[in-house]
Amino acid sequence: MRNSPSRFRPSRSFRAVSVRSVFAVVFLAACGSAAQELPFGALDIVRRSVERDWTDYESRRNYTYQERTELREYGRDGGHAKSRSETSDVMILGGRPYERLTARNDRPLPAAEAKKQQQKLDRELSKRQQESPAERIRYQKERAEDRAFIREIPDAFTFRLIETGTVSNQPAWVIEAQPKPGYRAVHSQAKNFAKVHAKIWIEQATYHWVRLDAEVLDTISAGFGLLRVVPGGTLHFEQTRVNDEIWLPSSIVVRFDARLALVKKLRGEFEARYSNYRKFQSDSKIVEEQ
């Protein structure tokens, strides 16, 4: 959805690491309440969580929102070198999300670029409206395949209750997820499970993962080894309760030391903030902004 070369986006390799190799890995490893208070253990809660749609994808499709991403790079001395940001409106087209770029570095796009974004949206809307049932089924199948590796989570980690807490005023179990020694991944995307540990908050009522603090333990490679994130990289993820009916992302912060193409060293932060959640109306019309 973001493939224009003129737009700032973190590299495909970096996004693959932060989203697939780190975020999805430890974000899924959730469980637990006090053993003496529960009729089942941490592992059972993990299994129940994985069996559910942990992203609440179907409900999320009922909301539009705004996403602001920023990449901050730091110099060798740790000082702030440069930063770039993008803001997008995320809407629902043909039953699934679509992102339209609206601002760069917190300034509205020039008129010519905004017009191109609108034309791009119009083309995508037309394309999705003309999709055949077979094409929609294929999309759902691809999404299911992308999630297949998460089913390895219960076997890849060991879990320990730390305490109970609250997120958005909702009771949550707080657990520690540690890689299980000797575990051998079945799915290729699960191979980095052994390189991450996390502290996770999971809401007691719905089994949603509502907060996460994670750390990279060993070097993670992506993009055919062109990007390598070294130990010490961290991830913070948090959700917020919206309309007292659904958990939706509020922030993601990834701090990293990496080496790109085995040559260029990168040190910085990637941050995404989500706001302005609104219920999507199926009869809404998409019009060009004036």
Secondary structure as UniProt FT lines:
FT   TURN            5..6
FT   HELIX           12..15
FT   HELIX           16..23
FT   HELIX           24..28
FT   TURN            35..37
FT   HELIX           42..51
FT   TURN            54..55
FT   HELIX           57..60
FT   TURN            61..62
FT   STRAND          63..74
FT   TURN            76..77
FT   STRAND          80..93
FT   TURN            94..95
FT   STRAND          96..104
FT   TURN            105..106
FT   STRAND          107..108
FT   HELIX           111..129
FT   HELIX           133..147
FT   HELIX           148..152
FT   HELIX           153..156
FT   STRAND          157..167
FT   TURN            168..169
FT   STRAND          170..179
FT   TURN            181..182
FT   HELIX           188..195
FT   STRAND          196..203
FT   TURN            204..206
FT   STRAND          209..216
FT   STRAND          220..222
FT   TURN            223..226
FT   STRAND          227..229
FT   TURN            231..232
FT   STRAND          234..242
FT   TURN            243..245
FT   STRAND          246..260
FT   TURN            261..263
FT   STRAND          264..279
FT   TURN            282..283
//
